[in-house]
Amino acid sequence: MSIGKKIRHKAETAEGAAKKTVGKALGNERMEAEGRSQEAKGKMKQAGDQAKQAGQKIKSIFKH
């Protein structure tokens, strides 16, 4: 897993959280929903990255 992907996924999560907060502050339900969606998407990508890393660790254990 490249560090660039990890950074992009964390940035997507942070951007979504910011958008959600701004939407809530402005009373803009659409922006708030978009932010929640984007934040969830970033978190799912991060979880996928973690699962992939765990799989690679298990693979390396059995390889030895």
C-alpha positions as CSV (number, residue, x, y, z in Angstrom):
1,M,0.0,0.0,0.0
2,S,1.5,3.3,-1.0
3,I,1.7,6.2,1.4
4,G,0.1,8.4,-1.3
5,K,-3.1,6.3,-1.2
6,K,-3.3,6.4,2.5
7,I,-2.9,10.2,2.5
8,R,-5.6,10.6,-0.2
9,H,-8.0,8.4,1.7
10,K,-7.5,10.3,5.0
11,A,-7.8,13.6,3.1
12,E,-11.1,12.4,1.6
13,T,-12.4,11.6,5.1
14,A,-11.3,14.9,6.5
15,E,-12.8,16.8,3.5
16,G,-16.1,15.0,4.0
17,A,-16.1,15.8,7.7
18,A,-15.4,19.5,7.0
19,K,-18.2,19.6,4.3
20,K,-20.6,17.9,6.7
21,T,-19.8,20.5,9.4
22,V,-20.1,23.5,7.1
23,G,-23.4,22.1,5.7
24,K,-24.8,21.7,9.2
25,A,-23.7,25.2,10.2
26,L,-25.3,26.8,7.1
27,G,-28.4,24.7,7.4
28,N,-27.7,23.2,4.0
29,E,-28.9,19.6,4.2
30,R,-27.6,18.6,0.8
31,M,-24.0,19.7,1.6
32,E,-24.3,18.0,5.0
33,A,-25.4,14.8,3.3
34,E,-22.7,15.0,0.7
35,G,-20.1,15.4,3.5
36,R,-21.4,12.4,5.4
37,S,-21.3,10.4,2.2
38,Q,-17.7,11.5,1.3
39,E,-16.6,10.9,4.9
40,A,-18.0,7.4,4.9
41,K,-16.4,6.6,1.5
42,G,-13.0,7.7,2.8
43,K,-13.4,5.6,6.0
44,M,-14.4,2.5,3.9
45,K,-11.3,3.0,1.7
46,Q,-9.2,3.2,4.9
47,A,-10.8,0.0,6.2
48,G,-10.0,-1.7,2.9
49,D,-6.4,-0.6,3.1
50,Q,-6.2,-2.1,6.6
51,A,-7.7,-5.3,5.5
52,K,-5.3,-5.5,2.6
53,Q,-2.3,-4.9,4.9
54,A,-3.6,-7.6,7.3
55,G,-3.9,-10.0,4.4
56,Q,-0.3,-9.3,3.3
57,K,1.0,-9.8,6.8
58,I,-0.8,-13.2,7.1
59,K,0.5,-14.2,3.7
60,S,4.1,-13.3,4.7
61,I,3.7,-15.4,7.9
62,F,2.6,-18.5,6.0
63,K,5.3,-17.9,3.4
64,H,8.1,-18.4,6.0
